[in-house]
Amino acid sequence: MTSVLIAPVRDAALLAKQAASLDALSDGRFTLGLGVGRREDDYLAVSGDYRRRGRRFEEQLAEIKNIWAGDGPREGVSPVGPKPVQDGGPELLIGGFAPAAIERAGRWADGYLGGGGDP
């Protein structure tokens, strides 16, 4: 079972819009799990930068949260919708096995998905 999407191989604005749509369709019951992924071939398949995945994920998290707050994805671009049912956007879980994943969950998310230890 997949519990997280690999965010850095996706467009942040589109991901925010799709998650908000699922949040609206589920009447606020949607939970989104995101992570950076650990397989380099996932990045090679989409011409992504595996070495920069953590920084890209941090940038995406900020952009997604801004979009869910009603801001445009970039200066001069109108907000994308729909507006999430849940204030601040859908429940967000961050997955991973590295200490950086746990730190990101503490800064950006409502919870943590992982294994190999107690966060």
Residue frames as qw, qx, qy, qz and C-alpha x, y, z in Angstrom:
[[0.000, 0.890, 0.457, 0.000, 0.00, 0.00, 0.00],
 [0.378, 0.413, -0.030, 0.828, 1.29, 3.44, -0.86],
 [0.346, -0.731, -0.481, 0.338, 1.14, 5.82, 2.08],
 [0.139, -0.749, 0.068, 0.645, 3.07, 8.77, 0.63],
 [0.648, 0.736, 0.135, 0.142, 3.50, 10.43, -2.73],
 [0.638, -0.162, 0.110, 0.745, 7.01, 11.36, -3.79],
 [0.104, 0.903, 0.264, -0.321, 6.49, 15.11, -3.92],
 [0.184, -0.682, 0.352, 0.614, 9.74, 16.38, -5.53],
 [0.279, 0.029, 0.786, 0.550, 8.98, 14.53, -8.79],
 [0.116, 0.706, 0.685, 0.136, 5.68, 16.44, -9.12],
 [0.087, 0.485, 0.098, 0.864, 4.65, 20.03, -9.76],
 [0.120, -0.180, -0.665, 0.715, 3.79, 21.68, -6.43],
 [0.365, 0.127, 0.040, -0.921, 0.92, 23.85, -7.70],
 [0.632, 0.001, -0.595, -0.496, -0.78, 20.95, -9.43],
 [0.439, -0.104, -0.843, 0.293, -0.28, 18.74, -6.38],
 [0.066, 0.149, 0.487, -0.858, -1.82, 21.40, -4.12],
 [0.515, 0.101, -0.203, -0.826, -4.79, 21.77, -6.47],
 [0.616, -0.023, -0.747, -0.247, -5.34, 18.01, -6.73],
 [0.298, -0.133, -0.797, 0.507, -5.13, 17.55, -2.96],
 [0.238, 0.149, 0.291, -0.915, -7.57, 20.41, -2.38],
 [0.591, 0.046, -0.458, -0.662, -9.95, 18.81, -4.89],
 [0.555, -0.105, -0.824, 0.051, -9.79, 15.49, -3.03],
 [0.085, -0.128, -0.614, 0.774, -10.31, 17.35, 0.23],
 [0.429, 0.109, -0.004, -0.897, -13.45, 18.97, -1.22],
 [0.635, 0.017, -0.637, -0.436, -14.75, 15.70, -2.70],
 [0.522, -0.141, -0.800, 0.261, -14.27, 13.91, 0.63],
 [0.383, -0.811, -0.236, -0.375, -15.87, 16.76, 2.58],
 [0.181, -0.814, 0.418, -0.360, -12.68, 17.34, 4.55],
 [0.905, -0.327, 0.260, -0.077, -11.77, 13.71, 5.25],
 [0.805, 0.513, -0.193, 0.228, -8.73, 13.57, 2.96],
 [0.576, -0.714, 0.307, 0.251, -5.25, 13.00, 4.40],
 [0.650, 0.714, -0.248, 0.075, -2.21, 13.60, 2.19],
 [0.789, -0.467, 0.264, 0.299, 1.04, 11.73, 2.78],
 [0.508, 0.831, -0.212, 0.086, 4.19, 13.17, 1.19],
 [0.742, -0.502, 0.296, 0.331, 7.87, 12.25, 1.21],
 [0.116, 0.776, -0.462, -0.414, 11.06, 12.65, -0.79],
 [0.953, 0.285, -0.072, -0.077, 11.56, 9.02, -1.78],
 [0.514, -0.653, 0.518, 0.203, 14.79, 7.12, -1.58],
 [0.774, 0.198, 0.525, 0.293, 15.01, 5.53, -5.03],
 [0.134, -0.518, 0.328, 0.779, 17.21, 7.47, -7.42],
 [0.178, 0.161, 0.806, 0.541, 15.59, 5.80, -10.43],
 [0.092, 0.766, 0.616, -0.157, 12.28, 7.55, -9.61],
 [0.054, -0.823, 0.052, 0.564, 14.08, 10.84, -10.23],
 [0.231, -0.270, 0.694, 0.626, 15.88, 9.62, -13.31],
 [0.261, 0.458, 0.828, 0.192, 12.52, 8.63, -14.83],
 [0.098, 0.904, 0.416, -0.011, 11.29, 12.24, -14.67],
 [0.494, 0.530, -0.079, 0.685, 14.60, 14.06, -15.14],
 [0.457, -0.868, -0.078, -0.180, 14.53, 15.17, -11.50],
 [0.275, 0.640, -0.556, 0.454, 17.50, 16.08, -9.33],
 [0.802, -0.329, -0.495, 0.065, 17.89, 13.33, -6.74],
 [0.538, -0.006, -0.400, 0.742, 20.63, 15.20, -4.85],
 [0.065, -0.183, 0.101, -0.976, 18.42, 18.27, -4.40],
 [0.398, -0.429, -0.741, -0.329, 15.23, 16.43, -3.40],
 [0.384, -0.504, -0.592, 0.498, 15.20, 17.60, 0.23],
 [0.084, -0.291, -0.022, 0.953, 15.55, 21.29, -0.65],
 [0.244, -0.157, -0.586, -0.756, 12.96, 20.95, -3.41],
 [0.390, -0.480, -0.786, -0.015, 10.55, 19.30, -0.99],
 [0.247, -0.472, -0.408, 0.742, 10.95, 22.17, 1.49],
 [0.077, 0.146, -0.258, -0.952, 10.21, 24.67, -1.30],
 [0.332, -0.273, -0.750, -0.503, 7.18, 22.65, -2.37],
 [0.328, -0.496, -0.737, 0.320, 5.79, 22.44, 1.16],
 [0.075, -0.410, -0.182, 0.890, 5.92, 26.24, 1.45],
 [0.211, 0.052, -0.487, -0.846, 4.26, 26.66, -1.95],
 [0.344, -0.349, -0.845, -0.215, 1.55, 24.09, -1.20],
 [0.244, -0.522, -0.611, 0.543, 0.72, 25.70, 2.14],
 [0.024, 0.319, -0.052, -0.946, 0.55, 29.15, 0.47],
 [0.280, -0.108, -0.674, -0.675, -1.77, 27.84, -2.22],
 [0.352, -0.455, -0.817, 0.046, -4.05, 26.23, 0.37],
 [0.179, -0.493, -0.400, 0.752, -4.12, 29.59, 2.18],
 [0.355, 0.822, 0.419, -0.152, -5.51, 31.21, -0.98],
 [0.090, -0.756, 0.355, 0.542, -2.33, 32.71, -2.46],
 [0.759, 0.597, -0.199, -0.167, -1.19, 32.25, -6.05],
 [0.953, -0.083, 0.036, 0.291, 1.66, 29.82, -6.68],
 [0.564, 0.003, 0.076, 0.822, 3.93, 32.65, -7.82],
 [0.007, 0.558, 0.138, -0.818, 3.84, 36.43, -7.93],
 [0.292, 0.348, -0.370, -0.810, 1.49, 37.60, -10.66],
 [0.328, -0.086, -0.886, -0.316, -0.37, 34.27, -10.85],
 [0.607, -0.360, -0.028, -0.708, -3.94, 34.02, -9.61],
 [0.477, -0.267, 0.758, -0.356, -4.80, 31.55, -6.86],
 [0.435, 0.057, -0.818, -0.371, -5.61, 28.02, -7.96],
 [0.614, -0.198, 0.387, -0.659, -8.57, 26.20, -6.51],
 [0.427, -0.724, -0.371, -0.396, -10.65, 24.78, -5.18],
 [0.211, -0.622, 0.481, -0.581, -10.33, 26.07, -1.65],
 [0.361, 0.012, -0.913, 0.190, -9.72, 23.17, 0.74],
 [0.575, -0.611, -0.438, -0.323, -12.56, 22.28, 3.10],
 [0.723, -0.497, -0.274, 0.393, -10.16, 22.01, 6.03],
 [0.059, -0.990, 0.127, 0.021, -8.61, 25.27, 7.23],
 [0.278, -0.720, 0.603, 0.203, -4.98, 25.31, 6.15],
 [0.512, 0.401, -0.678, -0.344, -5.56, 22.47, 3.71],
 [0.904, -0.123, -0.366, -0.183, -5.94, 18.73, 4.03],
 [0.735, -0.602, 0.309, 0.042, -4.33, 16.88, 6.90],
 [0.553, 0.696, -0.453, 0.062, -0.68, 16.47, 5.91],
 [0.858, -0.424, 0.267, 0.111, 1.58, 13.60, 6.95],
 [0.335, 0.770, -0.539, -0.066, 5.27, 13.44, 6.06],
 [0.988, -0.121, 0.091, 0.011, 6.89, 10.08, 5.65],
 [0.470, 0.707, -0.489, 0.201, 10.46, 8.93, 5.72],
 [0.907, -0.258, -0.257, 0.214, 13.17, 7.15, 7.61],
 [0.536, 0.292, -0.221, 0.761, 15.79, 9.88, 7.93],
 [0.272, -0.483, -0.450, 0.700, 16.05, 12.45, 10.73],
 [0.024, 0.074, -0.236, -0.969, 15.32, 15.17, 8.13],
 [0.331, -0.379, -0.709, -0.494, 11.88, 13.64, 7.52],
 [0.420, -0.569, -0.636, 0.310, 11.05, 13.82, 11.20],
 [0.215, -0.348, -0.115, 0.905, 12.23, 17.44, 11.36],
 [0.148, -0.119, -0.480, -0.857, 10.09, 18.32, 8.31],
 [0.381, -0.505, -0.754, -0.176, 7.07, 16.66, 9.88],
 [0.362, -0.535, -0.474, 0.598, 7.56, 18.82, 12.97],
 [0.096, -0.292, 0.096, 0.947, 7.79, 22.02, 10.91],
 [0.263, 0.101, -0.473, -0.835, 5.24, 21.43, 8.17],
 [0.458, -0.147, -0.795, -0.369, 2.90, 18.54, 8.90],
 [0.677, -0.429, 0.067, -0.594, 0.14, 17.27, 11.14],
 [0.881, -0.309, 0.344, -0.099, 1.91, 13.96, 11.65],
 [0.026, 0.620, -0.757, -0.207, 4.66, 11.54, 10.67],
 [0.973, 0.134, 0.035, -0.183, 4.68, 8.23, 8.79],
 [0.312, 0.681, -0.659, 0.070, 7.77, 6.12, 9.08],
 [0.964, -0.211, -0.159, -0.020, 9.48, 3.17, 10.53],
 [0.726, 0.280, -0.364, 0.511, 12.66, 2.09, 12.14],
 [0.355, -0.047, -0.476, 0.803, 12.27, 4.04, 15.33],
 [0.139, -0.792, -0.558, 0.208, 10.22, 6.35, 17.47],
 [0.313, 0.634, 0.106, 0.699, 10.25, 9.93, 16.18]]
